[in-house]
Amino acid sequence: MDETPESPALDPLDWLLPGHRAAPAEALPRIQALCAAWPDLHAAMFVVLATHQELPREVLAAAVKQFRSDLDAYTREDVVGLMTAIWNGGRSGFDAVLRTRANSPKKGAGSLSWVKE
């Protein structure tokens, strides 16, 4: 008789499975823990982006900004740009965008009503 793993054994990791759709409120504590666990900004943003692909980058950017003080000087749009650079260009793309965003003037940004910036 073949034994198959029962789904309760996977429960702690269900949020990582393909197709899982978590509400932003469910993802927030996980994003906070990931941001705290990874001291390097690139690594923290990469792991958040990789583990929460179902959420829009604008939402991820707002969440990461809440938990990373090293992003205080950046707008949400800047952080979205950093996430895009991580996804498309790896570490070198991230570093290039970080340099350009650090030197660019800040514009008034649109806001999400539930996000503090």
N, C-alpha and C positions, 0 to 999 in steps of 0.2 A: 504494500500500500504506500503510495506516494504521499508525503506530507508537504503541504504548501504553507508558506508563512502566512500567518493570519494578519489581517489588517491592523489590529490593535498594536502589533509590534512596530508598525510604521507610523503610528499616530504622532510621535514627536517630530517627525520629519515630513509630514504630509504637506506642509507649506512649501517644501522644496520640489515637490513632484510637478511634472509638466501639467499644465492646465489648471492648477490650483489658483483660484481667484480670491485673494484676501482683500478685505476692506482696508483702506489706509490706517484706520484705528487699530486693526489687528497687527499690522506690520510695524507700527511705530515703536513698540517696545523692542522688537527684534532689531530694528535699525539703530536704536539707541545703544543696545548691547554691542552690536557690531562696530559702531563708531568708537565706543569706549575700548573695545578689545584690540583694535588696530591703531597704533599710534601714528603710523605713516598715513598721511592724507590720501595719497594715491591708492594704497592698499585698502583703506577703509571704504573709499568711494567705489572701488572695483568690486569688493565683496558685496556691498549693498546693491549695486547695479546687477551683479550676476545672480544674486539670490532673490531679487524682487523684480524680475523682468515683466511681470504682469501689471505693474503699476506704471503710470505715465512718468516720464522723467521729470516733469514739472513738480509732481508730488514728491518724488524721491529727492529732488534738489531741496525742496522746502524742508523735508524731514531731516536731511543731512545737515543743512544749515542750522537747525535747532540744536544739534548735538556736537557740532564741531566749531569751536571758537576760532579756529584758524581760517574759517570762511566768513567771518563777520564783515570783512571789507568788501565782499563780493555780493552782487545781486543774485537773485534766484536764476535769472537768465544766464549769468556768468557760470553758475554751478551746473546748469543744464548743458552749457557749452563744454564744461570740463568732463561731464559724464559722456557726452558724445565723443569727445576726444579720446577718452579711455576706451570706449567700445570700439572705435574705428582705428585709432592710432596707437594704442598701447601707452606705455610710459613716455615715450618720446613725444607723442601727440599731446598727452596730458601736460607735460612740461612746457611745450610750446604755447598752448592755450593759456596756461597759468601765467606765463610771462606776459603775454599780450593783455590779458584781463587785468593784471596788476597795474599796468601802465595806462589803462584806458580810463577816460572820465566816466563817472557814474551818471546814468540817466534815471529819470523817474521811471519806476517799473510798475507794471500792472500787478495787482495783488490777488491772492486767494483770500477770501474773507476769513477763513479759519486759521490762517498762518500768521505768526508774528515774525516780522523781519526787523 
